[in-house]
């Protein structure tokens, strides 16, 4: 018996020993072919069926048993690769996967630590998935602040109506910036009404790219200043269930649920996001639901198909009114307009087909469409002295919404914005917009070899159409009314045909890239309310006001490859499409007027000459990557660049500056990494010529003693530059010819016209164009622990073209002081049985809680929008 036991233990030990000898761990890293992009989540699968995926560093480790065998490495959109491994070959090193010829840029999300996309020749900035994941931004604007050349004009709440300025563009509703989602236009109507009243929720954004330079001519319209492309998540490499839950101060709540995976040559993802927030101020809550799904299928080795559908629904308490300096000083949380409600819904679809007819040729066809509606009920407001509020609104309204004024002392220039009261009733209006947008886009790409280098031709063609209905209702009996009398009913329609040709001539290290874009735009407007009163209508085409124009935009980029980077320079002409704001006007001898009988609408787009010179690359064995760019843009036909400020004689402006971004590994080892990053923008804007008409400055603005004296001093110091008007005895406006303006004259002014340039006002900044904008951050990683601290500094900035330094009594004009904010984060990752992966995180926003004046977004019709509220959020991200 003892012999049997001994034999059993010998056999067992031998079996264990043999198994241990046949068991080995395979390690490696997976990157793109050029070794610039880490492929996170690449699938590693052995012949026996055992598998794993790469981590956030692109690394993997898998334990196998047996002898020599093959492992297969695959990643959606890339070609598969097989590697032979054995107990004698356990470290396979860095495995590079080439991009599949049928892959689409819409599904590729780079995880490179570099802050730029080398496929885009010229200045660009990329916010990586890691940066978005660690910051957990409340909104996309929060993380866009770190991009060089970008300035964010503050709004209330989460601001799902982003206000993005790039290189000095007018930032309100991002009207002069091209916004895209996965390469398709995302604004409700990019030509007629480019205001960003839709923005994807930040929780489903995987990466963001900001483009500038001559390669912008691939896109249109609004390719003058820059473009923002939101890139959403791609299907994961293996079936995965994801749940992300976040909670925070002021009842901030986010829930994200998704399921997707890749099965053979098919990748699919369904995703839902629910978000709610009480807002930073009273009555500024937001509730958002976003649902989307996408499928990518490689049909065969020569074809692929991509399909994406999405829907977003919002219910916001959103006001345009904002607060006065007095309210800001007493209680910046105040917003008494509890009946202001913004609701919207948007549906969107993208279908993309890619065909490879020959090995060096591809044809990509895209169909995109969106349907958007919004209702914005807003209380009619006015401004009254703080001492008169109780008497003006009445005791019940005062006790309901203005009790914070009880017991306060009031000065003569202390004002409060309140709901307008007529015959004891408040009133409201509804701005009701509806849009449908669709387009067809074809892109042909041909590659060949010449002069010993690869050459590339790209040709694009696009048909695009928009329909926009603009209606206004007015209700005079209650702020809660949700129906009223029609005051406006406008119908807009446009279609465009555009094409571009781009060729990259490569001569060894020198690239010469000419690009040409042509746009034909045909649009019209109808006043449906006026037409409805005409009993002699002869058809649906009656009353159309057409505007048809063409633009031809050339560009040229030079690029010289260096051992660790590239030097580049470009020059191109960009344009801003004349939208509903000024797309239906008449221009004669430089003077812009409304159309009159028999006159043809002929307003032309804003045009620019844009130049830039820069360098980007890596140094110190790739421990440091950076970009440095000087840019100079001159814009003509400049009409509208401010809230109710328009150029009677079309203006000309210049914006120039320096942009820099830097990322550096201060320390890097197997277990520790310390990285610093920073971005800097130095900007100088100047109005070169034009005549600016401003009525709000004297009809709506309530001036303080300081702004009144400042304007008088400006006029008297350069009297010939100002045309000042008042009302004469017959009720008509007449030019004031007095050589000097005084306090009495000021009270009689009804409008002003300011001349810029020669014999006019010089050295005037564009609104919301701070001279300096800088961010810096420090990140530390130790195995599964990550910590970070960042800061953002924004210099002082003017908010309108008169460049008032002092602040008016109602807060509608005046320079915004500089401000500084700090954010921090901490996260910890862990797994349970290698099947469930968890990440818990804590983020602190605006740690110092130092409130600042973020904007005067709507100028005379609003006041101060405060910013800088501290916010903490805590969450968990689960992947199974």
GUMI-685536 format. One record per residue (C-alpha): residue in one letter; x, y, z. Coordinates in steps of 0.001 Angstrom, whole numbers, padded with zeros to 6 digits, always signed. Example, Ala and Ser with C-alpha at 12.3 -4.5 7.8 and 13.67 -1.06 7.14 Angstrom:
BEGIN
A+012300-004500+007800/S+013670-001060+007140/
***
This chain:
BEGIN
X+000000+000000+000000/X+002837+002368+000873/X+004361+001649-002520/X+001071+002590-004208/X+000895+005896-002366/X+004508+006698-003225/X+003930+005869-006900/X+000778+008083-006900/X+002649+011101-005497/X+005518+010550-007961/X+003076+010512-010882/X+001219+013577-009540/X+004441+015510-009033/X+005650+014564-012477/X+002334+015713-013978/X+002490+019045-012194/X+006126+019467-013174/X+005378+018604-016791/X+002439+021013-016844/X+004586+023749-015327/X+007214+023131-017962/X+004585+023361-020723/X+002990+026536-019295/X+004461+029873-020330/X+003473+033553-020315/X+003482+035533-023577/X+003946+039302-023385/X+003915+042044-025997/X+002583+045393-027153/X+000291+046286-030076/X+000535+049572-031964/X-000324+050944-035386/X+002052+050403-038287/X+003726+053796-037821/X+004076+053050-034086/X+002382+056340-033225/X-000981+055032-032028/X-001425+052612-029146/X-004165+050091-029938/X-006134+049760-026712/X-008378+046694-026533/X-006748+044769-029382/X-007804+041100-029185/X-005117+038459-028615/X-006364+034911-029283/X-004472+031610-029211/X-005107+028460-031238/X-006574+026829-028129/X-009170+029604-027893/X-007689+031382-024895/X-007563+035144-025281/X-007056+038565-023759/X-007018+042250-024785/X-004391+044981-024622/X-004473+047504-021794/X-004256+051319-021976/X-000541+051099-022756/X-001234+048668-025608/X+000428+045864-023625/X-000857+042327-023105/X+000036+039210-021150/X-001465+035755-021714/X-000587+032404-020162/X-000514+029465-022591/X+000277+025771-022343/X+001728+023379-024876/X+004410+023725-027487/X+004775+025970-030506/X+001519+027689-031533/X+000138+030801-033223/X-001600+033745-031618/X-003808+036054-033696/X-003854+039809-033060/X-006878+041714-034381/X-008294+045221-034063/X-011354+046660-035780/X-010316+048633-038858/X-006811+047089-038936/X-005409+044045-040684/X-004951+040886-038591/X-001507+039544-037817/X-000385+036089-036659/X+002690+035491-034502/X+004302+032161-033598/X+005090+031709-029898/X+006503+028972-027690/X+008070+028460-024295/X+011319+029692-025797/X+009716+032806-027321/X+007633+034476-024663/X+008274+038152-025397/X+007023+039025-028881/X+007959+042703-028500/X+006015+045404-030316/X+003534+044115-032892/X+002500+046597-035576/X-000858+046368-037348/X-001391+048163-040675/X-004630+050037-041234/X-007056+048063-043390/X-007665+049505-046851/X-011431+049347-046161/X-011169+051128-042823/X-012953+054433-042244/X-011661+057447-040380/X-015080+057621-038685/X-014357+054453-036669/X-010692+054997-035823/X-009961+056550-032441/X-006298+057203-031846/X-004876+056569-028401/X-001546+058212-029136/X-000050+060404-026451/X+000721+062979-029162/X-001447+066049-029208/X-001836+066159-032988/X-003025+064014-035895/X-000287+063640-038494/X-002805+062740-041211/X-003986+066371-041151/X-001287+068577-042664/X-001270+071860-040766/X-002117+072960-037267/X-004443+070623-035422/X-004919+069489-031873/X-006200+066141-030651/X-007704+065458-027239/X-007063+061765-026636/X-009410+059201-025051/X-007172+059088-021973/X-007447+062855-021446/X-011239+062792-021741/X-011553+059768-019473/X-009424+061224-016684/X-011122+064647-016743/X-014733+063371-016928/X-015866+066742-018340/X-019317+068062-017449/X-019549+069436-020995/X-017394+069413-024133/X-016556+073102-023598/X-014740+072216-020392/X-012140+070107-022161/X-011967+072281-025288/X-010520+075041-023089/X-007175+073217-023204/X-006864+073532-027006/X-004494+076278-028225/X-006342+079009-030118/X-009705+078166-028522/X-011583+080515-026207/X-014852+079558-024520/X-017531+082212-024039/X-019316+081294-020808/X-023009+080387-020613/X-025290+079089-017875/X-025679+075484-016707/X-024013+072720-018697/X-024278+074837-021841/X-025357+072245-024374/X-025369+075256-026674/X-021578+075665-026910/X-019934+079047-027458/X-016588+078260-029065/X-014216+080871-030461/X-011201+079834-032547/X-008491+082336-033431/X-010660+085345-032618/X-013947+084244-034196/X-017206+085541-032741/X-017971+082853-030167/X-021710+083149-029558/X-023245+079740-030319/X-020045+078844-032224/X-021572+080446-035321/X-018280+080920-037155/X-016822+077508-036354/X-017604+074318-038255/X-018842+071672-035800/X-018840+068019-036806/X-019670+064703-035199/X-017753+061755-036656/X-016975+063877-039710/X-020575+064972-040456/X-021916+068508-039831/X-023672+068673-036463/X-025030+072247-036330/X-028797+072411-037001/X-028181+074196-040340/X-024476+074869-041109/X-025192+077463-043831/X-028427+079259-042899/X-028371+078952-039100/X-024999+077635-037887/X-025666+078391-034213/X-024843+075305-032137/X-028172+074588-030466/X-027261+070906-030519/X-024109+069462-028987/X-023365+065797-028224/X-023195+064981-024518/X-019606+064825-023333/X-020053+061355-021784/X-020183+059627-025164/X-017295+061568-026739/X-014196+059401-027139/X-011828+061965-028679/X-011896+065501-030117/X-009889+066953-032983/X-009615+070674-033777/X-008467+071566-037303/X-006917+074744-038732/X-004850+075541-041817/X-005316+075034-045568/X-006527+071445-045204/X-009692+073075-043801/X-010750+073438-047446/X-011709+069771-047335/X-014623+070980-045241/X-017313+073592-045668/X-018933+075915-045003/X-017390+078095-042277/X-013807+076973-042879/X-012281+080373-042059/X-011281+079971-038417/X-011337+076284-037573/X-013357+073106-037166/X-014171+070859-034213/X-014755+067165-034847/X-016301+065143-032022/X-015342+061468-032337/X-017643+058976-030625/X-016807+055496-029345/X-016166+052672-031796/X-017410+049096-031253/X-015117+047281-028785/X-012925+044430-029990/X-014761+041757-028035/X-018306+041681-026602/X-018425+044107-023705/X-021058+045499-021379/X-020261+048962-020009/X-021941+050871-017207/X-020800+054296-016018/X-022468+056001-013068/X-021613+059488-011777/X-023038+061607-009005/X-022073+065036-007743/X-023037+068310-006133/X-026224+070084-007185/X-027796+066712-008005/X-025441+066084-010901/X-026257+062614-012252/X-025004+060712-015273/X-025731+057160-016320/X-024170+055559-019400/X-025059+052083-020608/X-023570+050407-023671/X-023154+046979-025177/X-021138+046064-028224/X-018440+043948-029703/X-016801+042620-032822/X-017880+039321-034321/X-015656+038250-037227/X-015905+041192-039623/X-018846+042905-037938/X-018592+045480-035158/X-021670+046889-033417/X-022403+049180-030481/X-025588+050439-028827/X-025346+053175-026230/X-027579+055282-024033/X-026751+058284-021835/X-029019+059970-019307/X-027814+063176-017697/X-029408+065600-015265/X-028166+068580-013276/X-029798+071244-011119/X-027438+073856-012535/X-025035+076321-010957/X-027678+079045-010619/X-031310+078951-009600/X-033665+077714-012315/X-030919+076443-014611/X-031503+072696-014541/X-030897+070389-017488/X-032057+066889-018395/X-030653+065062-021441/X-031283+061641-022966/X-029073+060427-025811/X-029511+057124-027648/X-027272+055953-030471/X-026171+052855-032312/X-023511+052105-034909/X-022478+049152-037049/X-019289+048624-039034/X-019075+045683-041391/X-016231+044640-043632/X-018307+043142-046457/X-015276+041661-048178/X-011639+042537-048694/X-012665+045408-051011/X-015755+046898-049328/X-016943+048105-045959/X-020180+049636-044680/X-020823+051911-041702/X-024211+052840-040273/X-024922+055169-037348/X-028213+056432-035956/X-028708+058733-032964/X-031341+060670-031081/X-031004+063347-028419/X-033715+064898-026249/X-033256+067842-023885/X-035411+069621-021340/X-033600+072653-019892/X-034387+075595-017693/X-032342+078024-019741/X-032425+081805-019686/X-030828+084458-021857/X-031347+087153-019242/X-028433+086642-016825/X-027769+089132-013991/X-026631+092677-013253/X-023437+093726-011395/X-025528+094410-008283/X-027032+090898-008288/X-023630+089369-009061/X-022160+091078-005987/X-025070+090175-003698/X-025916+086617-004807/X-024584+085257-008131/X-026836+082196-007783/X-029911+084281-008487/X-031946+083655-011628/X-035611+084567-011093/X-036879+083392-014510/X-038314+080050-013487/X-040625+079797-016513/X-037838+079871-019126/X-037823+076416-020734/X-035706+075122-023627/X-036748+071788-025141/X-035244+070117-028188/X-035046+066850-030028/X-032692+065760-032770/X-032437+062651-034907/X-029392+061929-037039/X-028197+059199-039383/X-024914+058503-041220/X-024390+055797-043844/X-020906+055324-045309/X-019772+052858-047941/X-016154+052391-048947/X-015098+050592-052105/X-011571+049601-053126/X-011843+049060-056922/X-008048+048880-057225/X-005270+048456-054719/X-004288+052136-055021/X-007788+053602-055235/X-010731+054077-052871/X-014184+055593-053260/X-016039+056613-050103/X-019741+057499-050285/X-021517+059144-047361/X-025180+059977-046800/X-025992+062087-043749/X-029250+063583-042495/X-030620+065216-039356/X-033954+066486-038133/X-033942+069061-035320/X-036639+071001-033450/X-036401+073349-030513/X-038867+075337-028447/X-037551+078112-026217/X-040089+079848-024016/X-038465+082927-022490/X-039946+085453-020141/X-039938+089048-021385/X-037614+091002-019099/X-036687+094534-018188/X-034295+096295-015828/X-035390+098407-012867/X-033582+100089-010015/X-033041+097707-007121/X-034863+100118-004838/X-037946+099970-007110/X-038232+096205-007583/X-040861+095628-004862/X-043067+098392-006156/X-042664+097374-009811/X-043318+093618-009577/X-045766+093680-006642/X-045552+091987-003271/X-046509+088418-004341/X-043865+088279-007094/X-041305+089984-004855/X-041783+087438-002072/X-041640+084584-004564/X-038447+085485-006443/X-036733+088613-005099/X-036618+088183-001313/X-032817+088311-001381/X-033231+092104-001737/X-034852+092435+001703/X-032811+094547+004081/X-030201+095637+001525/X-029054+099185+000873/X-029296+100405-002724/X-027304+102965-004644/X-028506+104996-007657/X-026707+102680-010119/X-027896+099402-008605/X-030226+097621-011032/X-031952+094249-011107/X-033320+092358-014098/X-036948+091349-013592/X-039863+090076-015602/X-041661+092863-017456/X-045037+093593-015869/X-047912+095167-017814/X-051295+095668-016141/X-050189+093329-013378/X-049262+090514-015786/X-045937+089084-016852/X-045431+087949-020445/X-043478+085397-022431/X-042374+084575-025977/X-041577+081343-027776/X-038800+080992-030336/X-039748+077879-032278/X-037223+076527-034785/X-037332+073441-036998/X-034555+072190-039300/X-034046+069341-041735/X-030587+068797-043218/X-029351+066137-045634/X-026341+065585-047826/X-024500+063228-050155/X-020717+063228-050194/X-018299+061356-052487/X-014550+061164-051906/X-012105+059597-054349/X-008572+058824-053230/X-005823+057659-055601/X-002263+056798-054596/X+000742+056229-056853/X+004514+056443-056801/X+006575+059098-058567/X+009919+060837-058007/X+010801+058021-055661/X+008016+058929-053198/X+004317+058118-052718/X+001854+060629-054207/X-001798+061092-053296/X-004789+062671-055064/X-008039+063372-053237/X-011215+064622-054907/X-014428+065387-053015/X-017935+066334-054129/X-020936+067157-051936/X-024612+068007-052384/X-026200+069571-049307/X-029675+070935-048520/X-031283+072724-045563/X-034812+073729-044619/X-035336+076084-041675/X-038594+077348-040168/X-038336+080291-037767/X-041477+081125-035785/X-042090+083453-032848/X-045136+083423-030574/X-046022+086101-028011/X-048195+085653-024922/X-049013+088771-022896/X-050951+087404-019913/X-048610+085035-018035/X-045010+083863-017966/X-046408+080313-017835/X-048414+080614-021065/X-047438+078026-023682/X-049374+079371-026629/X-049634+082824-028093/X-050092+085030-031116/X-047690+084559-034054/X-045286+087466-034483/X-042794+085906-036918/X-043067+083076-039429/X-040086+082828-041781/X-039220+079965-044114/X-035674+079408-045408/X-034419+076939-047974/X-030967+076389-049425/X-029001+073863-051383/X-025351+073823-052256/X-022986+071935-054508/X-019338+071919-053519/X-016197+070179-054688/X-012515+070168-053818/X-009343+068785-055361/X-006290+068115-053209/X-003021+066600-054345/X-000040+065802-052190/X+003150+065964-054267/X+005956+064343-052318/X+009595+064997-053292/X+011619+062951-050824/X+011135+064921-047575/X+009307+067880-049132/X+005535+067798-049539/X+003712+070332-051734/X-000061+070202-051279/X-002273+072456-053418/X-006008+072361-052676/X-008932+074092-054389/X-012541+074290-053233/X-015597+075562-055115/X-019028+076236-053584/X-022278+077104-055314/X-025047+078205-052914/X-028688+078809-053813/X-031004+079941-051016/X-034191+081908-050492/X-036371+083297-047716/X-040156+083744-047474/X-042104+085762-044909/X-045029+083400-044435/X-046871+085726-042050/X-046867+088554-044582/X-047810+086249-047441/X-050760+084872-045479/X-052291+088360-045506/X-052087+088604-049301/X-055340+087509-050941/X-053782+087608-054437/X-051160+084867-053959/X-050518+083015-057208/X-048470+080043-055940/X-046084+078626-053379/X-043141+080490-054941/X-044682+083887-054243/X-042544+086207-052129/X-039287+084308-052370/X-036202+086448-051728/X-033303+084626-053404/X-029586+084877-052825/X-027331+082878-055146/X-023545+083104-054940/X-020354+081204-055781/X-017027+081057-053998/X-013678+079725-055227/X-011164+079040-052477/X-007537+078142-053271/X-004965+076934-050776/X-001367+075710-050619/X+000562+073860-047916/X+004267+073082-047766/X+005603+070426-045411/X+009196+069347-044830/X+009819+066166-042876/X+012468+066242-040184/X+013914+063219-038345/X+011525+063795-035445/X+008786+066010-036829/X+007902+068410-039619/X+007973+072096-040535/X+004874+073323-042347/X+003377+076489-043766/X+000141+077238-045564/X-001912+079977-047163/X-005551+079679-048151/X-008772+081596-048611/X-011629+080726-046283/X-015251+081807-046101/X-018178+082189-043727/X-021556+081536-045349/X-023974+084491-045072/X-026610+083075-042729/X-030097+084286-041895/X-028508+087144-039919/X-027167+088890-043001/X-027740+086545-045935/X-030647+088537-047380/X-029284+092076-047537/X-028186+094459-050272/X-024679+095901-050501/X-024056+098980-052650/X-020736+100835-052681/X-019792+099137-049448/X-022996+100185-047633/X-025306+097413-046403/X-029073+097895-046278/X-032237+095836-046199/X-033594+094966-049680/X-035856+097561-051249/X-038285+097292-054169/X-036547+096063-057314/X-033177+095498-055623/X-031481+092121-055903/X-030022+090566-052788/X-026290+090457-053374/X-024552+090181-050013/X-021365+088134-050354/X-019745+085755-047862/X-017110+086895-045431/X-013759+085990-047029/X-010326+085657-045492/X-006686+085144-046362/X-005232+082772-043769/X-001544+082030-043340/X+000351+079946-040811/X+003884+078718-040231/X+004695+076025-037715/X+006594+073018-036431/X+005407+069854-034746/X+007226+066747-033653/X+009001+064885-030877/X+012318+065359-029126/X+014409+063673-026437/X+013701+060120-027652/X+009956+060820-027857/X+009790+061960-024232/X+008649+065390-025445/X+006141+066251-028175/X+005139+069764-029156/X+003556+072084-031703/X+004412+075724-032365/X+002496+077849-034898/X+002353+081485-035949/X-000865+082458-037770/X-002120+085605-039492/X-005703+085904-040786/X-007212+088919-042556/X-011003+088907-043024/X-013001+091160-045336/X-016752+091608-045991/X-017023+091506-042197/X-020652+092212-041320/X-021798+090716-038043/X-019455+089937-035220/X-021398+090876-032105/X-024830+090789-030555/X-026809+093535-032372/X-023620+095169-033630/X-023461+095269-037432/X-021171+096909-039959/X-023027+099451-042087/X-019950+099591-044268/X-018433+096120-044426/X-015462+095739-042169/X-011984+094317-042452/X-010215+092723-039490/X-006909+091065-038761/X-006141+088375-036201/X-002642+087066-035612/X-000913+085175-032891/X+001162+082269-031655/X-000119+078875-030521/X+001957+076343-028633/X+001299+072947-027075/X+003757+070813-025135/X+003707+067379-023537/X+006706+065916-021731/X+007469+062799-019700/X+009337+064016-016642/X+009795+060451-015442/X+008856+057123-016996/X+009448+053578-015726/X+007590+050289-015702/X+005593+051265-012598/X+005704+055074-012535/X+005001+057876-014994/X+005026+061625-014384/X+003925+063782-017315/X+003466+067525-017738/X+001515+069247-020479/X+000821+072844-021341/X-000776+075033-023985/X-000360+078728-024702/X-002098+081158-027047/X-000928+084731-027627/X-003392+086649-029796/X-003689+090134-031241/X-006841+091242-033057/X-007393+094555-034850/X-010286+096114-036762/X-008717+097600-039880/X-011704+099352-041456/X-015499+099575-041560/X-018396+101520-040059/X-020191+099971-037104/X-023847+100730-036359/X-024918+100288-032732/X-028442+101085-031520/X-028490+098929-028386/X-025777+101048-026822/X-028325+103839-026311/X-031679+102074-026452/X-031114+099064-024212/X-027953+099616-022192/X-028299+101289-018792/X-025044+103153-018459/X-023107+103773-015297/X-021381+107080-014640/X-018113+105389-015613/X-019309+104040-019005/X-021018+107353-019802/X-017837+109306-019155/X-015738+106722-020997/X-017864+107033-024155/X-017853+110824-024018/X-014064+110810-023685/X-013709+108428-026645/X-015894+110613-028859/X-014279+113910-027913/X-010779+112494-028376/X-011543+111469-031985/X-014697+113369-032978/X-014404+112705-036724/X-014563+108958-036141/X-018066+109088-034606/X-021426+109878-036158/X-023865+110571-033318/X-027617+110779-033893/X-030585+112056-031895/X-034289+112533-032567/X-035269+115948-033940/X-038530+117819-033410/X-040213+115954-036274/X-039462+112551-034808/X-036694+111752-037285/X-033090+110909-036524/X-030659+113740-037171/X-026884+113940-037012/X-025488+115743-033972/X-022912+118195-035302/X-021604+119510-031973/X-017842+119368-031869/X-017841+118257-028248/X-020221+115800-026566/X-021224+116329-022951/X-023463+114610-020398/X-026559+116409-021715/X-025803+115413-025312/X-025300+111818-024201/X-028892+111543-022928/X-030196+112544-026375/X-028224+109990-028426/X-030321+107345-030219/X-027585+105596-032189/X-023905+105833-033072/X-021856+104907-036108/X-018160+104349-035456/X-015574+104501-038233/X-012548+102220-037899/X-009193+102441-039623/X-007730+105454-041391/X-009115+108717-039917/X-011104+106577-037510/X-010690+104524-034355/X-007654+102247-034321/X-006198+099616-032002/X-009603+098043-031294/X-009831+094397-030217/X-012418+091942-031465/X-014919+090794-028835/X-013914+087785-026736/X-010333+087708-028011/X-008097+087672-024926/X-004427+088457-025507/X-003371+085361-023569/X-004898+081983-022860/X-002885+079263-021132/X-003358+075834-019550/X-000971+073533-017710/X-001347+070122-016109/X+000602+067490-014213/X-000342+063784-014298/X+001065+060948-012213/X+000428+057233-012824/X+001490+054401-010548/X+000245+051025-011741/X-003551+051344-011357/X-003560+054718-009570/X-003754+058018-011462/X-003621+061557-010066/X-003674+064917-011804/X-003841+068674-011305/X-004423+071308-013997/X-004945+075044-014292/X-006429+077378-016904/X-005691+081111-017207/X-007716+083417-019474/X-006640+087025-019906/X-008965+090013-019814/X-011199+090444-022861/X-013558+092988-024332/X-017122+091960-025082/X-018102+094388-027859/X-016548+096576-030547/X-016519+099842-028595/X-014092+098126-026199/X-015622+099532-023014/X-013298+099040-020062/X-015815+100072-017430/X-018981+098153-016637/X-022475+099502-017248/X-025073+099516-014475/X-026927+096600-016067/X-023758+094585-016799/X-024323+094431-020552/X-021014+096073-021520/X-017556+096251-019982/X-014275+094363-020130/X-014169+090935-018488/X-011331+090645-015941/X-008805+087832-016282/X-009506+084649-014330/X-007798+081419-013288/X-009343+078019-012533/X-007940+074759-011166/X-009149+071175-011620/X-007971+067889-010095/X-008721+064195-010485/X-007935+060833-008924/X-008805+057388-010283/X-008096+053776-009378/X-008505+050730-011627/X-008992+047140-010505/X-010348+043873-011873/X-012326+040952-010450/X-011352+037521-011801/X-010041+039215-014977/X-013595+039451-016293/X-015015+042563-014658/X-012936+045731-014826/X-013674+048683-012548/X-012479+052274-012409/X-013496+054536-009545/X-012779+058240-009847/X-013153+061605-008156/X-012981+064910-010049/X-012888+068418-008638/X-013790+071325-010943/X-012882+074945-010182/X-011296+074041-006856/X-010858+077612-005655/X-014554+078476-006164/X-013422+081937-007282/X-016428+083236-009240/X-015712+085349-012293/X-017538+087120-015099/X-017612+084428-017792/X-019390+086461-020500/X-021969+089071-021445/X-023220+086612-024023/X-026288+088482-025216/X-025003+091950-024454/X-027754+094548-024004/X-030504+091931-023792/X-028840+090186-020861/X-025922+090965-018575/X-023353+088918-016670/X-023075+085155-016936/X-021059+084047-013883/X-018551+081182-013915/X-016127+079454-011580/X-018540+077461-009410/X-016834+074581-007597/X-018146+071119-008438/X-017152+067662-007206/X-018213+064458-008925/X-017688+060826-007926/X-018216+057868-010213/X-017512+054316-011259/X-016895+052883-014715/X-017608+049150-015117/X-016659+046969-018096/X-017681+043318-018234/
***
